[in-house]
Amino acid sequence: MTWSLFYLCCFCVGLLLGLLSAVTGAGHGHVHVRWPGTHTGAGHPHSASTPALNGFTFTAFLCWFGGAGYLLERHAGRYAWSTLLLAMLSGLVGGSLIFWFLSTILLSHERALSAEETAITGVVGRVSGPLGEGRTGEILYSQLGVLRSSPARSADETSIGRDAEVIVLRYDEGIAYVRPWNEFEL
């Protein structure tokens, strides 16, 4: 195997794996290596560090390493070690650029949600599937700017019709127990 073929294989494998991981979202397999000053969530207590070595940065390294190595070997390949060193440097630059893009642009606003942010007790919603004695229906409600749904039952086993506004009194085993909102209005 020649150096040119080795670099070309690295380039092709990196390119194919990079395209595959971008299309399928499979770049999430990663090793946690924290680079200084990189984290998500801007001081949020549950934020995780952005992994420096992941599917995207690894495939970018392979692609840049292989491409630069191939070009250097074909056009200036007098010394194999200097070509290898420059190809590795190019791969590190390519991987670092992808890492910077991921951690600064794409993941800078990511953070873990707390239980308080996802709790639905006290939320006002609208019945989309009627509730009644022994019947489970459905409610729609907005939380964190997203329309969500949940199976629901009437807290006092009374019938609640479709489109009625309700308030969630408790949430137990995946079911919201609700009462009509107008019972709480003054």
Backbone bond lengths (Angstrom), bond angles and torsions (degrees), N, CA, C in turn:
res aa  C-N    CA-C-N  psi(-1)  N-CA   C-N-CA  omega(-1)  CA-C   N-CA-C  phi
1 M - - - 1.453 - - 1.531 107.81 -
2 T 1.309 115.82 130.94 1.460 120.66 179.19 1.522 109.36 -88.63
3 W 1.341 115.58 164.13 1.467 120.50 177.69 1.524 110.62 -63.04
4 S 1.320 117.06 -39.09 1.471 120.41 179.57 1.523 111.24 -60.20
5 L 1.317 116.70 -43.54 1.459 120.57 179.26 1.534 110.81 -67.26
6 F 1.340 116.17 -38.87 1.469 120.25 177.45 1.530 110.86 -60.78
7 Y 1.319 117.44 -47.48 1.466 120.88 179.58 1.531 111.28 -65.24
8 L 1.317 116.83 -40.43 1.462 120.72 179.22 1.534 110.88 -64.00
9 C 1.329 117.36 -40.09 1.472 120.86 176.78 1.525 110.77 -64.36
10 C 1.338 117.74 -42.56 1.465 120.54 177.40 1.523 110.85 -60.69
11 F 1.321 116.15 -43.27 1.462 120.29 178.63 1.527 111.24 -61.28
12 C 1.323 117.36 -48.23 1.467 121.03 -177.98 1.527 111.63 -65.30
13 V 1.327 117.72 -43.17 1.462 120.63 178.45 1.528 109.98 -63.35
14 G 1.324 117.36 -44.70 1.461 120.80 178.41 1.510 112.30 -62.16
15 L 1.320 116.74 -42.35 1.461 121.05 179.63 1.524 111.04 -65.88
16 L 1.328 117.59 -46.65 1.466 120.64 -179.36 1.527 111.98 -65.56
17 L 1.331 117.34 -44.07 1.463 119.95 178.39 1.528 111.54 -66.67
18 G 1.317 116.88 -37.00 1.457 120.76 177.42 1.519 111.76 -63.74
19 L 1.328 116.53 -45.20 1.464 120.57 177.32 1.524 110.87 -65.02
20 L 1.318 116.86 -41.95 1.457 120.72 179.34 1.530 111.31 -63.68
21 S 1.325 117.40 -44.05 1.467 119.80 -179.85 1.526 111.54 -70.24
22 A 1.323 118.40 -32.01 1.466 120.62 177.49 1.525 110.83 -70.27
23 V 1.313 116.82 -38.96 1.465 120.85 -178.36 1.528 111.19 -74.34
24 T 1.324 117.51 -41.32 1.470 120.77 -175.51 1.515 113.39 -94.47
25 G 1.331 118.27 -11.34 1.465 120.24 -177.32 1.506 112.27 76.24
26 A 1.321 117.73 19.90 1.464 121.91 -175.45 1.517 112.97 -83.49
27 G 1.306 119.56 11.14 1.459 121.58 -179.88 1.513 113.28 -80.55
28 H 1.345 116.86 8.75 1.452 119.28 -176.43 1.513 112.95 -82.28
29 G 1.340 117.94 -14.19 1.453 118.80 175.46 1.520 108.13 -68.04
30 H 1.333 118.32 122.51 1.452 119.09 -173.41 1.522 111.63 -152.06
31 V 1.292 113.97 162.61 1.452 122.68 173.63 1.521 105.82 -109.06
32 H 1.335 118.03 131.35 1.466 120.01 -177.64 1.524 110.32 -77.94
33 V 1.313 115.21 104.93 1.453 122.74 173.22 1.513 105.65 -125.26
34 R 1.302 117.62 115.17 1.462 119.69 -175.73 1.517 110.04 -92.73
35 W 1.319 115.68 121.65 1.448 120.54 173.82 1.512 107.48 -86.51
36 P 1.324 117.86 145.89 1.474 120.19 -177.09 1.523 111.96 -56.70
37 G 1.345 114.87 133.42 1.462 121.14 174.66 1.511 114.91 79.00
38 T 1.350 118.45 9.99 1.451 119.22 -179.22 1.515 109.84 -113.17
39 H 1.308 115.71 123.96 1.453 122.42 173.28 1.506 108.31 -161.35
40 T 1.322 114.49 165.28 1.459 118.92 177.84 1.501 108.28 -108.59
41 G 1.295 116.66 158.52 1.441 121.28 173.55 1.507 115.40 89.94
42 A 1.275 120.23 1.72 1.466 124.69 174.79 1.521 113.25 41.27
43 G 1.317 116.08 64.36 1.450 120.34 174.49 1.507 114.47 86.35
44 H 1.315 118.36 2.44 1.455 120.25 178.40 1.523 108.05 -67.06
45 P 1.335 118.97 135.19 1.447 120.26 -175.13 1.524 114.79 -63.24
46 H 1.322 118.13 -20.19 1.445 120.48 -179.74 1.522 112.78 -104.03
47 S 1.320 117.90 14.08 1.459 119.24 -176.59 1.521 110.04 -75.35
48 A 1.307 115.60 149.23 1.456 121.62 -179.81 1.516 108.98 -111.11
49 S 1.321 115.60 153.73 1.453 118.64 178.66 1.523 109.17 -74.74
50 T 1.314 115.84 150.20 1.449 121.49 177.02 1.520 107.79 -78.25
51 P 1.317 118.48 124.38 1.460 119.21 -178.78 1.524 111.44 -69.99
52 A 1.312 116.29 131.49 1.460 120.14 -179.49 1.524 111.62 -76.59
53 L 1.306 116.68 -32.12 1.455 120.54 179.46 1.522 107.99 -108.34
54 N 1.320 115.76 106.32 1.464 121.17 177.58 1.516 108.22 -140.21
55 G 1.308 116.54 -177.86 1.459 120.39 -176.76 1.517 113.86 -58.92
56 F 1.319 116.21 -39.56 1.466 119.61 -177.98 1.532 112.28 -71.37
57 T 1.337 117.14 -45.07 1.465 118.81 -178.93 1.530 111.03 -69.76
58 F 1.332 117.23 -34.69 1.469 119.65 178.51 1.522 111.08 -65.87
59 T 1.339 116.97 -45.24 1.462 118.74 -179.95 1.528 111.39 -69.01
60 A 1.330 117.20 -32.45 1.469 119.39 175.71 1.524 109.88 -65.65
61 F 1.331 116.75 -41.43 1.473 119.71 176.90 1.521 109.76 -59.26
62 L 1.328 117.21 -49.83 1.469 120.37 -179.05 1.522 111.73 -58.48
63 C 1.307 116.21 -43.92 1.459 121.11 -177.56 1.536 111.37 -64.67
64 W 1.320 116.25 -48.98 1.464 119.85 -179.71 1.523 111.33 -68.53
65 F 1.312 117.30 -40.89 1.462 121.78 177.84 1.527 109.98 -59.88
66 G 1.328 115.96 -49.51 1.458 119.94 -178.89 1.516 113.18 -66.24
67 G 1.336 116.16 -43.50 1.464 119.15 -179.11 1.519 112.50 -65.57
68 A 1.327 116.22 -47.27 1.472 119.42 179.79 1.525 110.82 -66.33
69 G 1.337 116.22 -41.62 1.463 119.42 179.11 1.513 112.25 -61.92
70 Y 1.321 116.53 -42.15 1.461 120.56 179.35 1.528 110.80 -63.11
71 L 1.348 116.06 -47.75 1.464 119.19 -179.41 1.524 111.79 -64.22
72 L 1.318 116.94 -42.45 1.464 119.88 179.12 1.529 111.24 -65.83
73 E 1.311 117.19 -41.16 1.469 121.08 -179.94 1.519 111.42 -64.97
74 R 1.321 117.37 -40.09 1.461 121.02 -177.74 1.529 113.01 -75.32
75 H 1.361 116.62 -33.89 1.467 118.69 -172.57 1.517 114.61 -110.53
76 A 1.311 118.46 -18.62 1.466 119.36 179.68 1.515 110.14 -144.32
77 G 1.322 117.27 30.56 1.457 121.95 -171.24 1.509 115.94 -81.49
78 R 1.290 117.45 57.53 1.455 120.45 177.96 1.533 111.06 -80.25
79 Y 1.323 116.64 -40.20 1.459 120.76 -175.34 1.526 109.14 -123.43
80 A 1.333 116.52 115.66 1.464 121.80 -175.51 1.522 112.04 -61.59
81 W 1.328 117.85 -37.59 1.471 119.94 -176.68 1.521 112.11 -70.67
82 S 1.323 116.24 -38.58 1.460 117.97 178.51 1.534 110.46 -69.46
83 T 1.326 117.29 -35.87 1.465 120.86 176.28 1.527 110.04 -64.61
84 L 1.333 116.67 -43.81 1.460 121.17 178.67 1.528 110.95 -61.81
85 L 1.321 117.02 -42.99 1.457 121.44 179.82 1.535 111.51 -64.60
86 L 1.319 116.83 -45.15 1.465 120.42 178.33 1.531 111.88 -66.69
87 A 1.323 117.18 -36.01 1.465 120.52 177.49 1.529 110.25 -66.47
88 M 1.332 117.45 -40.67 1.465 120.75 177.54 1.524 110.74 -64.98
89 L 1.323 116.43 -41.20 1.458 120.35 177.32 1.529 110.81 -62.33
90 S 1.327 116.51 -41.92 1.455 121.00 177.50 1.528 110.58 -63.92
91 G 1.319 118.24 -41.12 1.462 122.06 177.34 1.517 111.94 -62.30
92 L 1.329 116.98 -40.89 1.465 120.62 177.55 1.527 111.47 -65.31
93 V 1.324 116.50 -39.33 1.471 119.84 177.10 1.529 109.96 -63.93
94 G 1.327 118.13 -45.48 1.462 121.49 179.55 1.522 112.08 -63.02
95 G 1.326 117.21 -45.42 1.466 120.80 177.43 1.515 111.98 -63.74
96 S 1.334 116.18 -38.59 1.470 120.04 178.78 1.519 111.83 -66.62
97 L 1.323 117.26 -38.79 1.465 120.26 177.05 1.529 111.55 -63.09
98 I 1.316 116.73 -42.82 1.469 120.41 177.83 1.529 109.86 -65.90
99 F 1.339 117.11 -41.63 1.462 120.47 177.52 1.527 110.66 -61.63
100 W 1.317 117.27 -43.98 1.468 120.69 178.36 1.521 110.30 -60.24
101 F 1.327 117.04 -45.16 1.463 121.04 179.74 1.528 111.00 -61.37
102 L 1.333 117.11 -44.88 1.466 120.50 179.13 1.521 112.24 -62.75
103 S 1.329 116.30 -50.04 1.465 119.76 -173.04 1.523 113.16 -77.14
104 T 1.310 118.47 -31.10 1.460 120.91 -176.65 1.521 112.94 -92.52
105 I 1.302 117.09 -43.64 1.461 120.94 -174.29 1.536 111.75 -92.93
106 L 1.321 117.40 -55.07 1.460 120.23 -171.89 1.525 114.04 -79.90
107 L 1.322 118.18 -42.59 1.461 120.48 -172.55 1.521 114.55 -103.23
108 S 1.315 118.45 7.72 1.460 120.14 -173.78 1.522 112.96 -67.23
109 H 1.323 118.65 -22.89 1.458 120.94 -178.48 1.527 112.51 -106.60
110 E 1.321 117.58 6.47 1.460 121.38 179.26 1.518 110.27 -77.70
111 R 1.322 116.02 140.59 1.453 120.68 173.92 1.520 108.33 -159.99
112 A 1.321 115.92 160.49 1.457 120.81 178.38 1.527 109.20 -79.15
113 L 1.302 116.20 139.51 1.459 120.59 177.63 1.521 109.53 -83.24
114 S 1.315 115.81 145.30 1.461 120.46 177.69 1.528 109.55 -89.82
115 A 1.319 116.45 165.52 1.465 121.33 179.66 1.524 110.69 -62.74
116 E 1.332 117.77 -34.76 1.464 120.97 179.70 1.526 111.82 -64.54
117 E 1.324 116.86 -33.32 1.457 120.73 -178.27 1.535 112.62 -75.40
118 T 1.319 116.89 -22.79 1.458 119.91 -177.58 1.528 113.35 -108.13
119 A 1.323 118.00 -3.33 1.467 120.78 178.68 1.526 109.57 -68.51
120 I 1.336 116.28 142.17 1.460 118.18 -178.94 1.521 112.83 -110.04
121 T 1.311 118.71 0.07 1.458 120.49 176.24 1.526 108.58 -63.09
122 G 1.325 116.41 128.18 1.462 121.62 -178.25 1.505 114.56 91.40
123 V 1.319 118.03 -3.54 1.461 122.28 -179.24 1.532 109.46 -78.80
124 V 1.314 116.34 140.46 1.458 121.86 175.42 1.529 107.75 -95.87
125 G 1.325 115.12 130.32 1.457 119.99 -178.73 1.507 111.57 -137.00
126 R 1.310 116.49 -174.52 1.466 122.88 -179.34 1.525 107.60 -126.80
127 V 1.322 116.29 135.81 1.465 121.75 -179.73 1.531 109.36 -73.16
128 S 1.333 116.18 126.69 1.467 120.03 177.23 1.529 110.99 -108.83
129 G 1.314 116.81 -20.24 1.460 122.53 175.02 1.520 107.22 -130.86
130 P 1.327 119.52 119.72 1.462 122.78 -172.17 1.527 113.75 -51.25
131 L 1.324 115.70 145.37 1.455 122.83 -179.91 1.528 108.18 -110.37
132 G 1.302 116.78 148.54 1.455 119.68 178.22 1.504 111.35 -164.09
133 E 1.310 116.09 -173.26 1.449 122.31 -178.42 1.530 109.96 -61.94
134 G 1.312 115.24 116.00 1.456 120.63 179.68 1.518 114.88 71.14
135 R 1.309 118.10 8.24 1.467 122.79 -178.44 1.516 110.58 -111.66
136 T 1.301 115.18 135.17 1.456 120.51 174.85 1.514 108.34 -100.43
137 G 1.323 115.77 128.82 1.461 121.16 177.23 1.517 109.67 -115.31
138 E 1.320 115.54 -148.35 1.461 120.36 -177.66 1.518 109.18 -145.27
139 I 1.350 114.51 145.09 1.460 119.74 173.13 1.515 108.73 -121.68
140 L 1.319 115.39 152.54 1.455 123.48 173.26 1.514 107.26 -114.28
141 Y 1.340 116.45 137.87 1.458 120.86 179.41 1.518 108.84 -149.34
142 S 1.303 115.90 160.10 1.463 121.33 179.18 1.528 109.08 -105.95
143 Q 1.326 115.40 131.54 1.461 120.26 178.98 1.522 108.73 -143.86
144 L 1.328 116.06 126.74 1.464 122.96 -177.83 1.532 111.01 54.93
145 G 1.329 116.07 35.58 1.456 121.11 176.64 1.515 114.90 78.96
146 V 1.334 117.96 10.24 1.456 121.87 -178.20 1.526 108.76 -121.59
147 L 1.325 117.24 135.57 1.454 121.70 176.48 1.522 108.34 -78.19
148 R 1.327 116.54 124.23 1.458 122.10 -177.76 1.527 109.50 -124.18
149 S 1.322 115.43 166.09 1.460 120.38 176.42 1.518 109.09 -133.29
150 S 1.327 115.45 159.23 1.454 121.31 178.85 1.516 109.25 -153.59
151 P 1.330 117.27 142.97 1.456 118.99 170.39 1.525 108.37 -62.12
152 A 1.318 117.08 145.06 1.465 119.93 -176.01 1.516 111.09 -144.82
153 R 1.326 113.72 154.23 1.460 122.62 173.94 1.519 107.70 -134.49
154 S 1.309 115.22 154.99 1.453 120.39 175.64 1.528 107.99 -72.64
155 A 1.336 117.72 132.64 1.464 122.11 -177.24 1.519 111.88 -65.88
156 D 1.338 117.45 -30.26 1.469 120.43 -178.70 1.530 112.18 -112.86
157 E 1.359 116.32 18.45 1.466 123.53 176.99 1.530 114.57 63.11
158 T 1.336 117.79 18.24 1.465 120.09 175.07 1.519 109.17 -88.26
159 S 1.309 116.38 158.67 1.465 120.63 179.09 1.523 109.96 -76.67
160 I 1.306 115.72 136.69 1.471 122.65 175.71 1.523 106.23 -128.37
161 G 1.312 116.02 121.36 1.460 121.39 -175.91 1.520 113.76 -77.52
162 R 1.301 113.01 168.17 1.462 121.42 178.37 1.525 110.12 -62.38
163 D 1.347 116.29 145.06 1.466 126.45 178.91 1.522 114.13 71.99
164 A 1.332 118.36 6.14 1.468 120.61 176.26 1.528 109.38 -76.38
165 E 1.336 116.07 141.00 1.459 120.40 175.60 1.514 108.52 -80.81
166 V 1.340 115.53 132.91 1.457 121.11 -178.07 1.526 109.72 -132.30
167 I 1.341 115.17 161.63 1.457 121.15 174.48 1.522 107.58 -120.09
168 V 1.313 116.73 138.95 1.463 122.10 -179.08 1.528 108.19 -82.36
169 L 1.327 116.25 118.86 1.468 121.32 178.99 1.521 111.87 -87.72
170 R 1.330 116.60 -37.91 1.464 120.43 176.88 1.517 108.86 -155.18
171 Y 1.305 114.54 162.65 1.461 121.68 -179.84 1.514 106.56 -131.81
172 D 1.331 116.56 116.48 1.449 120.38 -174.23 1.524 110.47 -137.12
173 E 1.323 116.95 126.66 1.461 123.90 177.74 1.534 112.66 49.91
174 G 1.306 116.60 43.14 1.454 122.15 175.11 1.515 115.67 82.32
175 I 1.327 117.47 7.27 1.463 121.02 179.84 1.520 109.51 -122.94
176 A 1.331 115.66 132.72 1.466 121.64 177.23 1.526 108.24 -90.01
177 Y 1.318 116.16 130.13 1.461 121.81 176.43 1.522 107.21 -101.71
178 V 1.336 115.68 122.17 1.461 121.27 -168.16 1.528 111.69 -126.20
179 R 1.323 114.21 162.45 1.469 123.12 171.22 1.520 106.86 -135.19
180 P 1.302 116.80 153.77 1.478 119.23 178.72 1.528 111.33 -59.94
181 W 1.314 116.46 139.17 1.460 122.63 -178.93 1.522 111.63 -64.58
182 N 1.324 117.91 -34.87 1.472 120.59 -176.16 1.529 111.81 -66.15
183 E 1.326 119.09 -17.59 1.472 120.80 174.99 1.518 112.00 -70.33
184 F 1.328 117.51 -19.22 1.456 121.91 -177.46 1.523 112.57 -101.72
185 E 1.327 117.44 -9.68 1.458 120.76 179.25 1.519 110.06 -75.66
186 L 1.323 117.00 146.98 1.469 121.90 179.76 1.495 111.69 -85.90
